C-alpha cells in the first residue's frame, strides 16, 4: 500500500505558511480600510498644516484614501460669515468634526489641521468620531511671534486683531493627546514618525504599509 504520509508532511508546512500569509494579508486589508480622524490642534503658525500635508503624502503613497480638512482653506465653503468668538470657533470645529466623522465612517483618513482652542469641543468631536487621534502641535508663543511671516501676531499684540488665540484669547491645550509635537525643536519628519507610531499602536495602520 502506498504511504501518503510523507505527502501530508510536505503539505502541512506549506498550508501553515499560506494560513499565516492569509492572516497577514487580511490584517493589512483591514488596517488599510480603517478610516480615522487625525485632529491637529495648536495655536496659529505651529505647523499643523505642514504636518498634515506631509502625513497625507505618505499615506497616499501606500494607497490610502486621504482628505485634508484645513480650517484655513474651507472657510468660504463651511462657515462664511462666522467670526472669531468662542461660540463661532466652536461651530467651526463642530462642522469640521461632522465632515471628518462622515469620512472616517467611509474608510477615509481625515486630517484636520485646526486651531480648535477649546478642549470641550475637541472632546465632543472625539466622542462622536470614535477613531480619533489628537495631535497637539505645540510651540512657545515667543517663538511663534519671532517666526511669524504674516504679521498677525504683531497686529494682535498691537490690538489690531481682536479675539486672537494665544494673545487676547486663551488656548486650552489638550491634557492627554495621543501625540505631542514640539515644533520649535522637532522637525516635520520627527513629528510624523510619532504620528505613524501612534497609528500603528492603535491598529489604524499595519507595519506592512
N, C-alpha and C positions, 0 to 999 in steps of 0.2 A: 504494500500500500504506500502510495506516495505521501510523504510527510510535508504538509503545508505550513508547519510551524515556523520554519525559517522565513517564509514569505511574510507571515504575520509579524515576526520580529522586525523585519525590514520596514514594514509599513508603519508600525507604531510611532517610531521617532518622527517620520515624515508627517503623519497625521497630527502629532503633538505640535510640530512646528507650524503646520497650517492653522491649527487652532489658536496658537499664540499670535500668529500673524494676523488672523482674522480679528482677534480681540483688539490688537493694536490698531488695526485699520478702523475698527468701529469706534475706538476711543478717539482717534484723530477726527473722524467724521462727526462725532457728537460734539467735540470741542469746537470744530470749525463752523458748526451750525448753531452754536450757542451765542445768542445776542447778549450784549451787556452795555451798560452806560458807564463811560469814563467821565466823571464830572471834575473838571479842573477849576478850582476856586482859588482866589487870591486877589490882591489889590491890582489896580491898573498898572501895566508895564512889567509885571513879574516874569512874563514869558509863557503864559498859558497857551496862547495861540501858536507860538513857535513849537512848543512841546506837542500840542495836538497834531500839528501838521507832520511832525517827524514820526509820531506813532502811527498816524493814518497811512503814511507812505510804506512803513514796514509791514503793516497789516495787509495792505493791498498786495504787497509782493508775495504773500503766502496765500492769496486768493480769497481773503476775507471781504465781505461786503461792509463798507465803512461810510459813515456820513459825519461830517463836522458841522455842528450847530453852533456857529460862532456868534456870540452876543453882539459883536460889533458889525456883523455883516447882515443880520436878519432884522434889523430894527424896522425898516420900511415895510417888510412883509408881515411881521408878527406883532409889533406894538407901536405903530406910527402914532405920534401924538402924546405918548406917555412921557412923563418927566423922570426926575431923579429922587422923588420922595421915597420913604421906606415902603409904603404900600405899593407904589408903582414899580419899584425894584422887585418886590415880591411877586407881582403879577408877571413881570418879565421872566423871572426864574421859574415860575409855575408853568408858563406857556412852553418854555424850553423843556421843562421836565415832562410835560404831556407828550410833546413830539418825540422826545428821547424814549419814552415808555413804549410808544407805538412801534418805533424802530426796533427796540430791544426785543419785543414780543415776536417780531418777524425775522429774527436771526441776524440783525444788523448790529455792528459795533458802533454805537452812537458816542461821539466825542464832543463834549460840551465845555469849551473854554468860556467861563462866565464869572464875573466878579462875585455875584451872588453873596453879598456880605452878611446875610442874616442866617444864623445857624438853624433856626426853627424851620425855615422854608427848605433849606437843604435836606434836613432830616425828613421833612414831609415828602420830598421827592424820593428819598431813599426808600421809605416805606411803600410808596406807590409803585416804584420800578422793580424793586427786589434785587435784581442783578446789577448792583450799583457799586462802583468803585470810586471813592472820593480821593482826589489828588489835591493836596494843599501845596500850591506853588508859593513859597514864602520868600520874601526879600525885605531887608530893613528899609524903612521909609526913607532914610537919608540916602541910601544907595539909589532908590527909585528916583528921587529928586535929582541926584547927581547925573544919572544917565538918561533922564527924560528928554527925548528928542522932539516931543510935541509941544513942550512948554506948558502943558496943562497943570502940572504940579505947581509951577511958579505962579500961574494965574490963580490957582486955588489958594495959594498962600497969600496972594495979594487981594483976595476977596472977590476976584472977578468971576469965579465959578462957584456957585453955591452947591451945597449938598455933595461935596466931593469926598468920596470914600477914602478914609485914611488921613484926611486933613481936617475937614469940618464935620464929617460924619464917621461913626465908628465902623471898623471892620471886625466882625466876630470870627476869629479863627476856629477851625474845627478842633474838637477835643481828641478825637480818635480816628483820624483819616487812615485809609488803607496805605497811602503813600504820602510822604512829605518830601518835597524837593526844595532845597535851599539854592535858589537860582543865582545868588550872588557869588557862591563858591563852587557850585556844581555845574558841569556842562550839560547841554541838552542830551547828549549820549548817556551821561551818568544818570540823569533823571529818568530817561527812557528805560534804562536797564532795571531800575527799581520798579517801574510800572509793569514791565513784562514779567518780572519775577512775581509780582502780586497776582497778575492774571494767571500765571501757571499755578500758583499756590491755591487759587480759588477754583481752579478747574475750567476757567474760561478759555484757556489755550492749552495745547499739548506740547510736550518737549520736541515732538517731531515736526512741528510747524516752523 
